Amino acid sequence: MENNRNLFLAIALSFIVLLGWQYFVAGPRMEAERLRQEQLADQQATQTDAAGQTGQQTSTAPTAPGAAQATAQGSGAVPLSSEAVLAKSARIDIDTPKLTGSLNLTGARIDDLKLKDYRETLDDDSPMITLLSPSGTAKPYYAEFGWVSGSGDIALPGTNTVWTAPEGSKLTMQTPLVLSWDNGAGLKFTRTISVDENYLFTVEQKVDNTADAAVALYPYGLVSRHGDVKTSGLYILHEGLLGVAGDEGLQEVDYKDLKEDPLVQPEKSKQGWVGITDKYWATAIIPPQNTSFQPSFRYSEIAGKPAYQTDYLGDAVGVAAGSSASYKAFLFAGAKEVATLKEVQTKTEALHFDLMIDWGWFYFITKPMFWAIDGLYGLIGNFGIAILLITVIVKLIFFPLANKSYASMSKMKLLQPKMEEIKKNFGDDKQAQQQAIMKLYQEEKVNPLAGCLPMVIQIPVFFSLYKVLYTTIEMRHAPFFGWIQDLSAPDPTNFFTLFGLVPWDTPAFLAIGIWPLIMGITMFVQMKLNPTPPDPTQKMIFTWMPIMFTFMLARMPAGLVIYWAWNNSLSILQQAAIMKRHGTKIEIWQNIKDTFSRKPASSD
């Protein structure tokens, strides 16, 4: 009974930790951010009112083009197929070992990219993942760079500008692309685009001024995405707009929140980046570090459809008469591979670019967990085996602590007859009972809370492994053995269809696979190492708990369920060995019998 109380205490402690974090840390952060955004909105409203009252338009600061301007290219009431839209414009092919697609010479927009190494499903002939799509399709998604000016009397390249490229140009790792455009008024614009093996584009914009007067131009970069975006909807993963803005750190803006507040502007920064992320893929623009820029997240509607945009606007670049100036930025468009993001961060010096992956609150556990699993995978070649080995390593690390816990639980089991005798002697005097039991604990040197430790230790490991399996692309489509061909997806088998023999499309909550069943059985056996509690309510709870966990974990990643089943198995062996060493009788079958008996378990 004390062991059962310990389990309840472990669960309660876990919830207290999570609620405490939410109340004391996450809650205040969210409230501070909300107040900051309200203050920013009030300042913008005040500035707008003041400008309207004075009628002064010359003081208006330049901004990056909004979605309405940027989407003018190829937009129409009826969306076309990607093939039809691509055929309507002059394009330059993009080809690297990891990317294939094209750049639109109209606007010099990168709006057509597919990922060669990733497919939509496990089938070899499944389509490649499409990351970027041109304007005019059902869901445009693209990146764009350019210049704006503080006054409207300078002709600048825009969305509908047709750039010139050398005959036979192709953007590859070995052959950069050089685009040019002359405004006919003394300004010549050149854009040199190169790409590496890590989904990283380098975009260098140059302006040659042959006019008689100096000009000041503001560089910008933007990523725009139109249409409703389907996300996983899980709280453990951010999918939407994000970026890092210097001292303000990571900024995460959900699609839904941006609809309610259509302009989110962190403070100007000299370090950082902005972008849009999915679960496994992302597109981000990185201005040159240590130069000031204004990051923004925007929402608008185009033809009744949502349009999301993240952009930066750099400080003015002065171009004196008879001179030239340049500005270099970067575009990342690809898979969120941990090693790749690290290399991009090193090359661009982008602050905290590794936060493109949502490591979560327990990042200090989740990151080492990933590194350990990935390191073992490099040696073994199977992520499933790596998970099994990391479970053994975690067990070994906490072995002394768990050993002490299980030893204390074994001693407590030996004390059951004395505890029952105390209850009989003191009858309904609960206070006297507790005092006598605590005195017994002190005399026998038993810690009643020691049984909580294995459960408490397992909770952060469980959540960190869940985070690794769910968010890191390295686990996507990673096979184990047999029917498990994707450790990041649920077990595809189903007990209620007799594993495929019965043609029945079961509801999702009834999709119980083989590994969830194994997990439930091992959990049941582990619990039966302890005597059945005499209290009928506790007996019912602990009888149904393995069944409840079987259903709860059935739709979780198979790798997580395999970990839980394997951990249960190791815990059974460890606890049984300690019980035997301490002379405690192992009565699994008797405890199982007592579970289904109407009489309470005997204390003999």
N, C-alpha and C positions, 0 to 999 in steps of 0.2 A: 504493500500500500504506500509506503514511503517512496518507493521508486516511482510509482505513478504520480505521486505528488511532485516529485522532482521534475518529471516531464512537463507537467502543467506549469511549474515555475519557469522552466526553460522557455516554453512558448510565450509565457507572459513577459519574461525579461526581453525576449526578442522584439515583441510588439512595443514595449516601453522604449527600447533603443530607437526603433524606427520612428515612433511618434515624437520622441524627444528631439531627434534630428529635424523632423519636419517643423516642430514648434519653435525650437531655439535657433536653428540655422537656416534651413530652406525657406521657412515662412518669412522671417525678417528680410532675407535677401529679395524675395519676390515682392514684398511690400515696398522696400526701398527702390526697386526698379520701377514699380508702378508709380510711385510718387515722382521719381525723376522724369518719367515719360509724361506725366501730367504737367509738370513744371515746364518741360520743353514745349508741349502743345500750347500751354498758356502764353509762353514767350513768342511762339510763332504766330499765334492769333493776334497778340498785341502788335507785333511788327506788321502784320497784314493790315490791321485796322489803321495804324499810323500811316502806312503808305497810301491807303485809300483816301485818308483825310487830307493829306498834303498834296496828293496828285503827282508826287515825284516818282518817275519811272527810271531815271538814269542811275539811281542807287541800287537797283535790283542786282543781286549777286548772281553769277552764272550757276547753273546746275547741270548735272548729267542729263541727257535726254531721257524723258519718261517713256513708259511702255507705249503710250499712244503714238509718240513720234517713232519709236523704234520699230513698231510693228507695221508701219505703213507699207513696208516692202512686201508685196505679194499677198496682202491680206484680202480676204473675200468673205462673202456671206456663207458660201458653201465650201467646206474644207475639201482639199484634193488629196490624193494619195501622195506619198513621199516621192515616188517615181515621177509623177506628173509635174510636181512642183520643181523638182531638180532639173527636169528637161527644159524648163522655161527660161533658165538663166545660164549665163556663161560661168563656168566653174573651173577650179583648179583642184585636181585630185590630191588627197592626203593618204599616204601609205607608210606605215611603220610596222614593226613586228607585232605591235599590240593594237594599232588603230587602223581603221579604214574609213574613208568618207571624202568630203570635199569642202572647199571654201568658196563662197559666193563672191564673185568679183563686184557685184552690185552691193555696195556697202562694206565690202571686205569683211563680211560676217562669217564666223565659224559656226555653221548651223547644221552640219551633217556629219555625225560621228557614230561609228559602231565599234564595239569592243571585240576584238578577234578571239580573245582567250575565254570569253564567257558567253554561255548560251542560256536561253530562257528556261529550258528544262534539261533533264539528264540525257535526253536523246541526242545522239551524235549529229543528227540532221536537223536539230532544232535551230531556229533563227538566232543569229548573234544578238546580243544585247544592244539595243539602240539607245544611245545616250542623248544626242542632240538632233533636233528636227527643225526644218526651215519654216519660216512664216508662210502661211497658206495651207499648212497641214492641220490636222485635227488638234494637235497639241504642240505648238511651236515651243522650242527650247533652244536658246542660242547665246553666244557670247559676242561682244562687240567692243571695239576700242575707237577712240577718236579725240577730237579737240572741240572745245566750245570757247566762245569769246565773251568778254563783258559787254561788248556792243554788237549790234546786229549788222554793221556795215562791212564785215569781212566775210568773203565767200569761203566757206570751209567744207571739207568733204563730209557728207552725211549719209543717211540711210539709203538714198537713191543714187548716190555717186557711183559711177562705173569706173573702177580702177583699171589701170593698164599693167599687164604682166608680160614678160618676155615670152616669145613663141616657144611652145613645148614645155612650159613650166610645170613642175610637179613638186609638191612639198613632201620631202622624205627626211630621214635623219642625216643623209649626206648632202641634200640639196635644199638649202633655204629658199624661200619664196620672197622676191622683191617686187613690191607693188608701187606704182607712182600715180600722181594726179597733180595737175597744174591748174590753179584757180584763174589763170589769165590776168591776174592783177599783181604779179610779182611774188607770189608765194607758191613754192613747189613742195608737195608733200610726198614723202617716201616712207613706206612701211616695210620693214624686213621681218619676216616670220620664220622661225626655226622650231624644230620639234625634236625631243630626245626620246629615249627608250622608256621613260617613266610617265607618259601621258602629259608631259610638260611642254607648253608652247612658250617661246620667248618672243615678245612683240616689241620691236624697237621702232618708234615713230620719230621721224626727222623732218624738220621744216627748214627750207632754204629761203631766205628773204632777199630778193633782188630789188625790192621796192625802195622808195626814198625815205620811208618812215618805219620806225620800230613798231612791233606788234607784241601784244601779250596774250598768250593762249593758255587755256586750262586743259590739261589732259584728263581723260576719263576712261573708265572701263566699266562694263556692265554685264550682268547675266540676267536674262529675262526668261520667264516660263509662263505659258498661258494655258488656261483650261483648268478644270478640277483635277487635283492630284490625289491619287489613291495612296494612302499610307497604311502602315500596320495598325496604327491606333493604340499601340502599347505605351504605357507611361515610362517604361525602361529605356525607350529609344527615341531620340529626337530626329524627326524628318521634317525638313523645311529650310528656312533661311538661317544662316549663321555666319559668324565671323569673329575675329579677334581685333579689338581696338585698344592697343596699348595697355595703360593701367586699368582700364575697365574690364579687361579680360575677355573671356568667351561670351559672345552674345548669341542667344538662341531665340529665334522668332518663329512661332508656329504659323502655319497658313491661316488658321482660324483667327488667331490673335491679330494678324496683320489686316484682316478684313475689318476688324473692329477699330483698329488704330492704323490708318493707311500710310502713315509716315513715321518710321522709327529711325532716329538719327543719334547714334552715339557721339561722344565728343570727338573733335578732330584729333588725329593721332599721327605719329611718325612711324609706328610699327603695327603690322597686322595684315589682315586680308578679309575678304567677304566672299560668300558663295551660297550655293543651294545644294543640299545633301539629300540623298535617298538612303535607304538602309545600307546598300553596298556600293553605290556610285555617287560621285559628286562632281560639281563644276565650281571652280573658285578662281577669282581674279586676285592677283597679288601685286600691289603697287611697289615701287622701289622702296626698300626700308630706309629709315632715317630721313625721309622727306615727308613733309606734312600732306595729309589727305583727309577728306571728309567722307566717312562711310555712311551709307544710307540703305534702308530697307523700305520698299514702296509697294503699295497695292493700288490697282485701278481696274476698271472694267473696259474691255474692248468688245464691241458688238454684243454686249450683255454677258460676256464671259470673263471670268477672273484673270487678272494678269499680275504676276508677282515679279518683282525686280530687286536685285541688290546691286549696288554700284559704289564707286568711289570717284571723287573729284579732287584732283591734285591742285596744288597752288599754281599761280600763274608762272609760265615759262616765258621769259623775255627773249625776243629775237630782234636784235638790232639790225638796222638797214645794212645790207651787204654781208650779213653773217648767217649762221645756222645754229640750230639747237635741236636736241634730241631728248627723248624720254623713253625709258625701257621698263616694261612691266611683264608679268607672266600670267599664263592661263593654265590651270590644271583641269583636265577633263578626263576622268577615268575611274578605275576601280580603287576603292579605299584599302589598298594593301598596306599593312603596317610598315614593312621595309621600304616600300615605295614612298610613302608619305614622309618617312624619316629622311630619305635621300632628297626629296623635294624641299624639305625644310632646310637641309644643309646647303643646297644649291642656291635657293632664293633668300635665305636668312629670314624667312617668314616666321614671325613670332607664334609659337604654339601651334604650328600647323598639324601636329599629331593629334590635336583635339578635334580634328575632322571626324575621328572615330569617337563615338559616345561611350567612354569607358565607365561612366556612372559615378555615383558617390563613393563606391568602394574601389576607385581607380588604383589605390595603393596596393590592393590585393589583386584586382582584375588584370592589371598590366603584367605583374610578375607571373600570374597564372598563365597568361597567353605566352609569355616568353618561354616558360618552362615546357608547356605543351608543344609549342612550335620547335623548340630545341630538340625535344625527344622525337618529334616527327622527322626532323632532319636526319636523325640517326636510324630510325626504324622504318619510316616510310608509310606509317598508318596512324592517323589521328586517333582512332579508336583505341589502339594499343597504347598510344601516348597517354590517353585519359586514364586508362587502367593503371599505368605505371605512376602517373602523378598522384593518383589516389593512394597507392602504396607509400609513396614518398611523404605525403601529408600525414598518413598514419604513423610513419616512423618518426616524423618531426614531433608529433604530439603524443608519441607512445608513452613517455613517462607520466604525462598528465592523465591520459586515458587509463593507464595502468592503475594509477592511484584511485581514479574514479571507480573503475570496475571492482577494484579490491574493496573499496568502501561499500559498494553495493552488495558484494558477497557477504561482508560482515553483517550488513543490515539484514540480509536474508536469514543469517544464522541467529539474529536477535529476535526474529519474528515470534517465537514461543514466549520469550520474556515480555515482549511488548503486549501480546495478547493477555498474559497474566496480569500486567499492570492495568489494562483496561477492565478486566474482571474485578480486580481489587478495589478500584476507585469508582466503578459504576458510572453514574451520570456526571460526576465531578470532572468536567473537561479540563479545568485549569490545573487541578492536581495531577490529572493524567499527563498533561503536557510537561509539567515540572518534573515528574518522575521519568518520563521518556527522555527529556533533555539531560537529566542526571545520568541515565543509562548510557547515552551517547558519549558523555564526557568520560565516564569510567572505562568504556570500551574503546575510546579514542576513534569514534566514527563521526564523519561529517555528513549530515543528512542532505546537504546541498551538492555533494560531490557528484551525484548522479546527473546533475544538470550539465556538467562540463562537456561530455561528448556531443550533446545536442547543440549547445551554444557554439562550440568550435565548428561544427558542421555547417551552421547557417551561413556565415560569410563566405565559406568555401563554396557552398551550393550556389549562392547568388552570383559570385564572381565567375564560376564556371558557366552558369546560365547566360551571363552577359557575354562571355567569350564566344560561346556557341551561337548565340543569337545575333551578335552584331559584327563579328569579324568575318570578312569575306573568305579568309583562309579555310574556314569550316564549311563554307557553302559547297554542296555537292561532294563533300569528303566522304568516301566510303569506309565501312568497317568490314564486316564479313557477312556472307549470306545475303539475306534480304535487306540489310541496312546499307543502302547506297548513298545516303545523305544524312550525316550525323546532325545537321542543323534542322532537319525536318522530323516530324513525328514518325514513329514506327508505322509502316504502311500496312501491316497485317491487321486482321480484325477477328477477334474471338467470336463475335456474334454472327459472323458469316461463315463460321467454321474455317477461317483463314482462306476464304475465297471459294469454298465448295458450294455455298448457298448464294444465289444471285439476288442479294438484297442490299439496297442503298441505305445503310443505317444512318440515323442522325449522328451528328458529330460527337455528341457526348457518349455514344455507345461504341465509338471506334477504339476498342481496347486491344492493343497489339500484344505480341508475345513478350517483348521486353517489359512493358508495364505489368504484365501478369507475374513475370519473374520477380520484379521489384516488389510487388505486393506480397508475394509468398515469402520472400526473404525478410520483409519487414514484420510479417506475422510471426515467423519463426523467432526473430530477434526478441520480439515482445514476449513470446512464450518461454523465454529463458527465465523470466520472473514469474512468481506465482500469480494466479488470477486474483484480482482484488476482491475482497469480500463484499464491498459495497456494490449493489446491483447497478447503480447508475454508472459508476466507474467501469464496471465490467462490460456494460453495453458500449460505452464510448471506446474502450480499448479493443473491443471485438470488431467494431465497425471502422476504426481508424485506418487499418491497412486497405480496406476496400475503398474508403474515401480518397486516400492518397493515390490508389491505382487509377481512379477516374480522373483525379486532378492532374496527374503527371502524364496521362495517356496522350494528350495533345501537345506536350512539351517536346523539345528536341530529343531525338533518340539518344544522342550522346549523353545528355543529362540523366536520362532514365537508366542508361547503362552504368553511369557513374554511381547512381544511388543504389542500384542492385548490387554492384560490386562492393561498395562501401558497407552495405548491410552484411554481406557475406563475410567480409574481413572482420567486422565488429562481432559477428556471431562466433567466429573462431577465437578471436581475442578474448571475449568475455567468457566463453566456455573454458578456455585454458586457465584463466585466472580463477574461475569458480572451482575448477578441479584442484588447483594448487592450494586453495584455501580450505579445501575439504567440504565445499558446498555441493550438495547433491544436485545434479542436472536432471530436471524432471520435465522435459519439453512435452512428452506425450501425456503425462499426467496433467500438466497445465492446460494442454489443448482439450483434454477430457473435461476438466473443470470449467472451461469456457462455455461448453455446451451443456453443462449440468445445471439444473435448477437450484441445487444446493450451493451455498457459498463454499469457497475453497477451504479445506481444513488447514489448521495452523500447526498440525503435528509435525 
